[in-house]
Amino acid sequence: MKRSGFIASVVKETRLLMRDTHALALLFLMPTIFILVMSLALQDVFAARSGAPRPATAIKVELSDFDQSDASRDLTARLETVKAFGWTTGANRSRDDMMATVKAGDQTFGVIIPKGYGEQLAKSATPAALRASTPETAPPGVEVLVAPDAEKRSELIFLAALRNAMGRQRVDTALSRFAPPRADGEPAPEPKADVDPVTVTYTYDAAKSGASPSAVQQNVPAWLVFSIFFVAIPFAQTFIRERDLGTQRRLRTTNLASSSQIFGKLLPYYGVNQVQVVLMFCVGIFIVPLLGGEALQLRGDPVALVLMGVSVSFAALGLALLIAAIARTSEQASMMSALGNIILGAFGGIMVPRFVMPEAMRALSGYSPMAWGLDGFLELLLHGGGVRDIVPEVLKLGALGTVAIVIALGLHRRQE
């Protein structure tokens, strides 16, 4: 491969790409519009939550009892009667271990019953304390850890169930110690809610209490991945046009290797993909807040973010080259590229978030390369992950791009 010939091929393709203003507008304006529209339209639906929430019947909760008193065991038993949640009790791991587990998404919620819970319950379970709490007689508290991808409705239901169990326990304790037995049906006194006994900690951002992912966290990476794969349309059209005009055959007479031609064509589009990554993130960070939405918060290892952008681009360019090698006309290439991207986007959680899909379709979406790219970006943006956390997605995207390029090169050489 001669370096001068390869550079000349890159320069030629870059000039052709810069002249195609309609293709450039498609690659940049389309994802920008989708990001703005979908982020603003769905922010109430997401209710400050995005990602893939778990079905209500499978919400996992881990409970650690550090008090080991009769009161704490009674609270655990009351909570386990709530069948909407899958309880894991008895491990009593440290708070840091539970935080890591919940942050990784292995558990949706974590409940920590602190030392001294039973003693504080006894102080607060008096008739006087039930009517007017003081700092000394305040109800005992617990801490709840919330996963980054926990659905808002699930969180509200869980907190309501927890507060109800704790309030009932406090009233029952007071009745059993200080009040005579009541007749069936006679209402028990309700405790005053001056002090919330539940402390909520979001594992999404330890530096900002209560911070949580929003609709923009879903839509920016989703439509970014979609726009990167859409590069197949202008690439395939240019490739087929040169093939039909005989440009590729004439270049072969200059001793420019076929691989130099192809990789010289791919490199400018790779550069366009990386510009797309930067600009779409800027849209989420700066433009969406100006229109009333929440700003995109970049988390995760910057190296991992770059690696995800490179991996998605590599897979997208591999598919684009394969489509160009298979298609006989530019119309066929456009049809295959557009229809293929729409199907991959629909199944991959781009147009419809995966958490609203039924279980069967959610499993099917795992075969879409767009889902791999989206999952990788969400792992970084929601969980603050690093390179190690996105290795499965990077490997799958890399394998797809490699296989597609190898097959496309084989087809191209046979056509020559």
RODO-2510 file (C-alpha; in nm, 4 decimals, decimal comma):
residues 416
     n   res          X          Y          Z
     1     m     0,0000     0,0000     0,0000
     2     k     0,1623     0,3287    -0,1114
     3     r     0,1170     0,6058     0,1385
     4     s     0,0844     0,8746    -0,1311
     5     g    -0,1896     0,6793    -0,3050
     6     f    -0,3754     0,6188     0,0199
     7     i    -0,3593     0,9875     0,1146
     8     a    -0,4778     1,0866    -0,2318
     9     s    -0,7730     0,8484    -0,1911
    10     v    -0,8607     1,0032     0,1450
    11     v    -0,8399     1,3566     0,0042
    12     k    -1,0562     1,2621    -0,2943
    13     e    -1,3248     1,1059    -0,0768
    14     t    -1,3197     1,3997     0,1643
    15     r    -1,3794     1,6450    -0,1199
    16     l    -1,6674     1,4367    -0,2526
    17     l    -1,8211     1,4186     0,0933
    18     m    -1,7905     1,7926     0,1512
    19     r    -1,9690     1,8612    -0,1771
    20     d    -2,2656     1,6431    -0,0754
    21     t    -2,4369     1,9000     0,1462
    22     h    -2,7637     1,7055     0,1553
    23     a    -2,5917     1,3981     0,3005
    24     l    -2,4111     1,6087     0,5607
    25     a    -2,7384     1,7758     0,6567
    26     l    -2,8985     1,4324     0,6965
    27     l    -2,6182     1,3111     0,9238
    28     f    -2,6221     1,6141     1,1534
    29     l    -2,9653     1,7803     1,1418
    30     m    -3,1678     1,4575     1,1697
    31     p    -3,0227     1,3399     1,5053
    32     t    -3,0269     1,6968     1,6394
    33     i    -3,3982     1,7327     1,5700
    34     f    -3,4790     1,3909     1,7141
    35     i    -3,2761     1,4582     2,0292
    36     l    -3,4504     1,7907     2,0923
    37     v    -3,8019     1,6683     2,0150
    38     m    -3,7832     1,3358     2,1981
    39     s    -3,5959     1,4671     2,5024
    40     l    -3,8487     1,7447     2,5579
    41     a    -4,1571     1,5380     2,4689
    42     l    -4,0688     1,2419     2,6919
    43     q    -3,9221     1,4126     2,9971
    44     d    -4,2506     1,3819     3,1892
    45     v    -4,2931     1,0190     3,0803
    46     f    -3,9453     0,9341     3,2001
    47     a    -4,0177     1,1311     3,5201
    48     a    -3,6491     1,1916     3,5789
    49     r    -3,5719     0,8300     3,5126
    50     s    -3,4371     0,6540     3,2059
    51     g    -3,2853     0,3187     3,1275
    52     a    -3,4468    -0,0242     3,1464
    53     p    -3,6653    -0,0542     3,4569
    54     r    -3,7549    -0,3960     3,5768
    55     p    -4,1080    -0,5348     3,5789
    56     a    -4,2889    -0,4768     3,9082
    57     t    -4,3035    -0,8477     3,9835
    58     a    -3,9263    -0,8810     3,9569
    59     i    -3,8020    -0,5731     4,1424
    60     k    -3,5066    -0,6881     4,3498
    61     v    -3,4469    -0,5453     4,6962
    62     e    -3,1630    -0,6287     4,9325
    63     l    -3,2101    -0,5610     5,3040
    64     s    -2,9298    -0,5447     5,5612
    65     d    -3,0251    -0,5481     5,9305
    66     f    -2,7403    -0,4082     6,1426
    67     d    -2,9568    -0,3784     6,4547
    68     q    -3,0558    -0,7448     6,4913
    69     s    -3,3270    -0,6565     6,7423
    70     d    -3,6806    -0,7858     6,7749
    71     a    -3,8029    -0,4592     6,6212
    72     s    -3,5744    -0,4782     6,3174
    73     r    -3,6644    -0,8434     6,2576
    74     d    -4,0321    -0,7532     6,2855
    75     l    -3,9872    -0,4800     6,0240
    76     t    -3,8105    -0,7257     5,7947
    77     a    -4,0974    -0,9715     5,8293
    78     r    -4,3521    -0,7000     5,7514
    79     l    -4,1651    -0,5949     5,4390
    80     e    -4,1304    -0,9509     5,3126
    81     t    -4,5096    -0,9765     5,3008
    82     v    -4,5085    -0,7220     5,0162
    83     k    -4,4992    -0,9675     4,7265
    84     a    -4,4392    -0,7021     4,4603
    85     f    -4,0708    -0,7110     4,5490
    86     g    -3,8125    -0,9853     4,5560
    87     w    -3,6401    -0,9593     4,8941
    88     t    -3,2852    -1,0664     4,9736
    89     t    -3,2232    -1,0658     5,3479
    90     g    -2,9697    -1,2036     5,5891
    91     a    -2,6511    -1,1045     5,4030
    92     n    -2,5982    -0,7876     5,6098
    93     r    -2,3232    -0,6626     5,3862
    94     s    -2,1530    -0,3294     5,4436
    95     r    -2,3040    -0,0114     5,3096
    96     d    -2,0239     0,0258     5,0538
    97     d    -2,0828    -0,3267     4,9223
    98     m    -2,4556    -0,2647     4,8948
    99     m    -2,3924     0,0685     4,7225
   100     a    -2,1753    -0,1046     4,4622
   101     t    -2,4338    -0,3776     4,4036
   102     v    -2,7224    -0,1333     4,3640
   103     k    -2,5188     0,1001     4,1445
   104     a    -2,4296    -0,1891     3,9154
   105     g    -2,7999    -0,2679     3,8740
   106     d    -2,7896    -0,6098     4,0408
   107     q    -3,0470    -0,4822     4,2920
   108     t    -3,3036    -0,2120     4,2263
   109     f    -3,3181    -0,0949     4,5886
   110     g    -3,1170    -0,1498     4,9028
   111     v    -3,2550    -0,1029     5,2553
   112     i    -3,0229    -0,0476     5,5514
   113     i    -3,1658    -0,0827     5,9038
   114     p    -2,9090     0,0945     6,1239
   115     k    -2,7848     0,0027     6,4668
   116     g    -3,0183     0,1279     6,7381
   117     y    -3,3379     0,0955     6,5350
   118     g    -3,5221    -0,1023     6,8049
   119     e    -3,4144     0,1310     7,0844
   120     q    -3,5311     0,4387     6,8932
   121     l    -3,8602     0,2678     6,8056
   122     a    -3,9287     0,2117     7,1745
   123     k    -3,8717     0,5816     7,2471
   124     s    -4,0964     0,6925     6,9652
   125     a    -4,3809     0,4462     7,0303
   126     t    -4,5532     0,6385     7,3063
   127     p    -4,8940     0,8054     7,2747
   128     a    -4,7364     1,1464     7,3213
   129     a    -4,4634     1,0808     7,0648
   130     l    -4,7184     0,9563     6,8117
   131     r    -4,8995     1,2909     6,8309
   132     a    -4,6020     1,5272     6,8388
   133     s    -4,2537     1,3992     6,7646
   134     t    -3,9520     1,5640     6,9227
   135     p    -3,5883     1,5019     6,8283
   136     e    -3,5588     1,2598     7,1198
   137     t    -3,8748     1,0693     7,0286
   138     a    -3,8489     1,0884     6,6495
   139     p    -3,9315     0,7651     6,4655
   140     p    -3,6360     0,5417     6,3798
   141     g    -3,4953     0,5836     6,0331
   142     v    -3,3674     0,3562     5,7596
   143     e    -3,1678     0,4316     5,4456
   144     v    -3,2793     0,3349     5,0965
   145     l    -3,0322     0,3027     4,8083
   146     v    -3,1810     0,3566     4,4624
   147     a    -3,0308     0,2089     4,1449
   148     p    -2,9499     0,4407     3,8524
   149     d    -3,2054     0,2750     3,6254
   150     a    -3,4854     0,2395     3,8796
   151     e    -3,8192     0,3492     3,7386
   152     k    -3,9773     0,6453     3,9147
   153     r    -4,3120     0,4730     3,9653
   154     s    -4,1421     0,1698     4,1163
   155     e    -3,9461     0,3940     4,3498
   156     l    -4,2587     0,5761     4,4693
   157     i    -4,4453     0,2486     4,5257
   158     f    -4,1520     0,0997     4,7150
   159     l    -4,1051     0,4051     4,9386
   160     a    -4,4791     0,4160     5,0123
   161     a    -4,4760     0,0468     5,1099
   162     l    -4,1711     0,1009     5,3321
   163     r    -4,3141     0,4066     5,5050
   164     n    -4,6462     0,2272     5,5568
   165     a    -4,4751    -0,0755     5,7154
   166     m    -4,2677     0,1461     5,9464
   167     g    -4,5659     0,3588     6,0452
   168     r    -4,7812     0,0549     6,1211
   169     q    -4,5038    -0,1008     6,3246
   170     r    -4,4723     0,2134     6,5317
   171     v    -4,8464     0,2272     6,6015
   172     d    -4,8661    -0,1454     6,6805
   173     t    -4,5732    -0,1126     6,9196
   174     a    -4,7447     0,1723     7,1013
   175     l    -5,0749    -0,0140     7,1203
   176     s    -4,9165    -0,3303     7,2524
   177     r    -4,7263    -0,1484     7,5276
   178     f    -4,9540     0,1302     7,6428
   179     a    -5,3075     0,0786     7,5171
   180     p    -5,5725    -0,1795     7,6105
   181     p    -5,6918    -0,4168     7,3390
   182     r    -5,9233    -0,2482     7,0931
   183     a    -6,2402    -0,3859     6,9430
   184     d    -6,2245    -0,5106     6,5878
   185     g    -6,2692    -0,2338     6,3390
   186     e    -6,1782     0,0495     6,5772
   187     p    -5,9190     0,2693     6,4035
   188     a    -5,5723     0,3029     6,5509
   189     p    -5,4199     0,6468     6,6002
   190     e    -5,2163     0,7597     6,3033
   191     p    -4,8662     0,8907     6,3750
   192     k    -4,7844     1,2459     6,2737
   193     a    -4,5463     1,2597     5,9792
   194     d    -4,3304     1,5478     6,1035
   195     v    -4,0124     1,3487     6,0385
   196     d    -3,9630     1,1231     5,7358
   197     p    -3,8061     0,8005     5,8675
   198     v    -3,6722     0,7046     5,5240
   199     t    -3,3458     0,8482     5,3905
   200     v    -3,3168     0,8036     5,0131
   201     t    -2,9720     0,7833     4,8514
   202     y    -2,9414     0,7796     4,4728
   203     t    -2,6468     0,5778     4,3480
   204     y    -2,6690     0,7602     4,0160
   205     d    -2,4538     1,0516     4,1352
   206     a    -2,2948     1,0345     4,4789
   207     a    -2,1873     1,3974     4,4520
   208     k    -2,5425     1,5304     4,4114
   209     s    -2,8073     1,3964     4,6419
   210     g    -3,1224     1,3175     4,4509
   211     a    -2,9639     1,3451     4,1054
   212     s    -3,1132     1,1025     3,8588
   213     p    -3,1082     1,0214     3,4869
   214     s    -3,3528     1,1981     3,2607
   215     a    -3,5039     1,1540     2,9157
   216     v    -3,2063     1,3287     2,7599
   217     q    -2,9780     1,0542     2,8936
   218     q    -3,1761     0,8046     2,6850
   219     n    -3,2311     1,0077     2,3714
   220     v    -2,8889     1,1626     2,3113
   221     p    -2,6989     0,8309     2,2876
   222     a    -2,9948     0,6632     2,1160
   223     w    -3,0204     0,9056     1,8267
   224     l    -2,6448     0,9463     1,8158
   225     v    -2,6067     0,5728     1,7502
   226     f    -2,8856     0,5890     1,4913
   227     s    -2,7189     0,8771     1,3048
   228     i    -2,3803     0,7030     1,3040
   229     f    -2,5324     0,3971     1,1344
   230     f    -2,7107     0,6238     0,8859
   231     v    -2,3718     0,7028     0,7310
   232     a    -2,4350     0,3935     0,5181
   233     i    -2,6601     0,5912     0,2797
   234     p    -2,4112     0,8520     0,1496
   235     f    -2,1205     0,6076     0,1642
   236     a    -2,2963     0,3388    -0,0397
   237     q    -2,4201     0,5881    -0,2977
   238     t    -2,0704     0,7291    -0,3533
   239     f    -1,9179     0,3822    -0,3682
   240     i    -2,1663     0,2538    -0,6276
   241     r    -2,1465     0,5730    -0,8347
   242     e    -1,7694     0,5337    -0,8658
   243     r    -1,8085     0,1663    -0,9475
   244     d    -2,0618     0,2392    -1,2223
   245     l    -1,8504     0,5177    -1,3716
   246     g    -1,5426     0,2985    -1,3771
   247     t    -1,3495     0,5235    -1,1390
   248     q    -1,2391     0,2306    -0,9273
   249     r    -1,1053     0,0449    -1,2311
   250     r    -0,9118     0,3493    -1,3489
   251     l    -0,7613     0,3913    -1,0016
   252     r    -0,6439     0,0320    -1,0171
   253     t    -0,4259     0,1251    -1,3191
   254     t    -0,2275     0,3557    -1,0909
   255     n    -0,1186     0,0549    -0,8829
   256     l    -0,3417     0,1736    -0,5965
   257     a    -0,4402    -0,1366    -0,4041
   258     s    -0,8067    -0,2189    -0,3639
   259     s    -0,7713    -0,2067     0,0138
   260     s    -0,6182     0,1425    -0,0123
   261     q    -0,9177     0,2592    -0,2126
   262     i    -1,1683     0,1239     0,0341
   263     f    -0,9987     0,2345     0,3540
   264     g    -0,9294     0,5701     0,1948
   265     k    -1,3047     0,6011     0,1428
   266     l    -1,3868     0,4872     0,4959
   267     l    -1,1573     0,7259     0,6807
   268     p    -1,3420     1,0532     0,5990
   269     y    -1,6730     0,8999     0,7082
   270     y    -1,5078     0,7831     1,0289
   271     g    -1,4107     1,1455     1,0911
   272     v    -1,7694     1,2555     1,0289
   273     n    -1,8898     1,0000     1,2858
   274     q    -1,6580     1,1389     1,5518
   275     v    -1,7776     1,4934     1,4818
   276     q    -2,1332     1,3603     1,5218
   277     v    -2,0439     1,2241     1,8666
   278     v    -1,9059     1,5577     1,9845
   279     l    -2,1881     1,7687     1,8409
   280     m    -2,4708     1,5475     1,9661
   281     f    -2,3276     1,5519     2,3175
   282     c    -2,3044     1,9308     2,2909
   283     v    -2,6703     1,9435     2,1870
   284     g    -2,7660     1,7484     2,5003
   285     i    -2,5455     1,9581     2,7273
   286     f    -2,6140     2,3084     2,5950
   287     i    -2,9165     2,3201     2,3603
   288     v    -3,1710     2,0976     2,5387
   289     p    -3,1570     2,3047     2,8652
   290     l    -3,2202     2,6246     2,6665
   291     l    -3,5510     2,4759     2,5502
   292     g    -3,6631     2,3734     2,8993
   293     g    -3,5245     2,0210     2,9226
   294     e    -3,2653     1,8745     3,1547
   295     a    -2,9009     1,9012     3,0597
   296     l    -2,7063     1,5918     2,9649
   297     q    -2,4528     1,5031     3,2329
   298     l    -2,1467     1,3247     3,0999
   299     r    -2,0275     1,0520     3,3348
   300     g    -1,7952     0,7631     3,2989
   301     d    -1,4378     0,7371     3,1866
   302     p    -1,3705     0,9809     2,8967
   303     v    -1,1507     0,7162     2,7354
   304     a    -1,4445     0,4752     2,7472
   305     l    -1,6738     0,7335     2,5831
   306     v    -1,4223     0,7749     2,3006
   307     l    -1,3886     0,3979     2,2687
   308     m    -1,7651     0,3565     2,2383
   309     g    -1,7794     0,6204     1,9657
   310     v    -1,4989     0,4468     1,7759
   311     s    -1,6588     0,1025     1,8146
   312     v    -2,0034     0,2120     1,6962
   313     s    -1,8467     0,3916     1,3989
   314     f    -1,6406     0,0845     1,3069
   315     a    -1,9475    -0,1409     1,3071
   316     a    -2,1542     0,1136     1,1128
   317     l    -1,8866     0,1596     0,8448
   318     g    -1,8466    -0,2159     0,8150
   319     l    -2,2182    -0,2564     0,7450
   320     a    -2,2098     0,0398     0,5054
   321     l    -1,9278    -0,1204     0,3084
   322     l    -2,1091    -0,4546     0,3017
   323     i    -2,4285    -0,2911     0,1705
   324     a    -2,2281    -0,1085    -0,0965
   325     a    -2,0658    -0,4345    -0,2056
   326     i    -2,3966    -0,6228    -0,2217
   327     a    -2,6162    -0,3573    -0,3871
   328     r    -2,6195    -0,3319    -0,7656
   329     t    -2,7619     0,0212    -0,7918
   330     s    -2,7623     0,3314    -0,5743
   331     e    -3,1394     0,2945    -0,5333
   332     q    -3,0928    -0,0550    -0,3904
   333     a    -2,8218     0,0729    -0,1570
   334     s    -3,0432     0,3571    -0,0322
   335     m    -3,3358     0,1231     0,0232
   336     m    -3,1249    -0,1368     0,2060
   337     s    -2,9519     0,1262     0,4214
   338     a    -3,2642     0,3191     0,5181
   339     l    -3,4855     0,0163     0,5785
   340     g    -3,2115    -0,1729     0,7616
   341     n    -3,1365     0,1186     0,9921
   342     i    -3,5028     0,1729     1,0722
   343     i    -3,5508    -0,1950     1,1593
   344     l    -3,2339    -0,2075     1,3700
   345     g    -3,3346     0,1156     1,5437
   346     a    -3,6880    -0,0050     1,6148
   347     f    -3,5670    -0,3291     1,7699
   348     g    -3,2594    -0,1751     1,9315
   349     g    -3,4373     0,0625     2,1678
   350     i    -3,3747     0,3764     1,9618
   351     m    -3,7270     0,4719     1,8622
   352     v    -3,8992     0,2891     2,1479
   353     p    -3,7078     0,2635     2,4785
   354     r    -3,6413    -0,0972     2,5666
   355     f    -3,7982    -0,0682     2,9110
   356     v    -4,1467    -0,0277     2,7598
   357     m    -4,1047    -0,3366     2,5422
   358     p    -4,2499    -0,6740     2,6465
   359     e    -3,9985    -0,9281     2,7701
   360     a    -3,9847    -1,1245     2,4444
   361     m    -3,9167    -0,8182     2,2315
   362     r    -3,6624    -0,6931     2,4834
   363     a    -3,4707    -1,0182     2,4441
   364     l    -3,4931    -0,9906     2,0654
   365     s    -3,3589    -0,6349     2,0743
   366     g    -3,0356    -0,7666     2,2222
   367     y    -2,9381    -0,8851     1,8733
   368     s    -2,9434    -0,5348     1,7242
   369     p    -2,6010    -0,3683     1,6919
   370     m    -2,7693    -0,0376     1,7704
   371     a    -2,8732    -0,1858     2,1048
   372     w    -2,5096    -0,2776     2,1724
   373     g    -2,4006     0,0789     2,1079
   374     l    -2,6851     0,2246     2,3131
   375     d    -2,6223    -0,0128     2,6046
   376     g    -2,2556     0,0812     2,6061
   377     f    -2,3258     0,4543     2,6167
   378     l    -2,5941     0,4097     2,8858
   379     e    -2,3516     0,2063     3,0972
   380     l    -2,1201     0,5066     3,0961
   381     l    -2,3785     0,7847     3,1255
   382     l    -2,5966     0,6196     3,3912
   383     h    -2,3577     0,4029     3,5900
   384     g    -2,0395     0,6050     3,5500
   385     g    -1,8589     0,2994     3,4180
   386     g    -1,5182     0,2626     3,2607
   387     v    -1,3538     0,0709     2,9807
   388     r    -1,3918    -0,2619     3,1606
   389     d    -1,7697    -0,2161     3,1857
   390     i    -1,8206    -0,1767     2,8106
   391     v    -1,5922    -0,4599     2,6962
   392     p    -1,8852    -0,6879     2,5890
   393     e    -2,0399    -0,4156     2,3732
   394     v    -1,7049    -0,3135     2,2237
   395     l    -1,6199    -0,6731     2,1365
   396     k    -1,9565    -0,7352     1,9692
   397     l    -1,9373    -0,4149     1,7664
   398     g    -1,5771    -0,4855     1,6716
   399     a    -1,6583    -0,8401     1,5631
   400     l    -1,9521    -0,7179     1,3533
   401     g    -1,7431    -0,4515     1,1800
   402     t    -1,4546    -0,6928     1,1129
   403     v    -1,6771    -0,9661     0,9660
   404     a    -1,8659    -0,7142     0,7503
   405     i    -1,5451    -0,5595     0,6131
   406     v    -1,3876    -0,8986     0,5378
   407     i    -1,6975    -1,0171     0,3505
   408     a    -1,7261    -0,6848     0,1643
   409     l    -1,3606    -0,6967     0,0564
   410     g    -1,4080    -1,0496    -0,0711
   411     l    -1,7145    -0,9507    -0,2718
   412     h    -1,5424    -0,6421    -0,4097
   413     r    -1,2378    -0,8364    -0,5299
   414     r    -1,4606    -1,0964    -0,6961
   415     q    -1,6548    -0,8218    -0,8752
   416     e    -1,3281    -0,6750    -1,0023
***
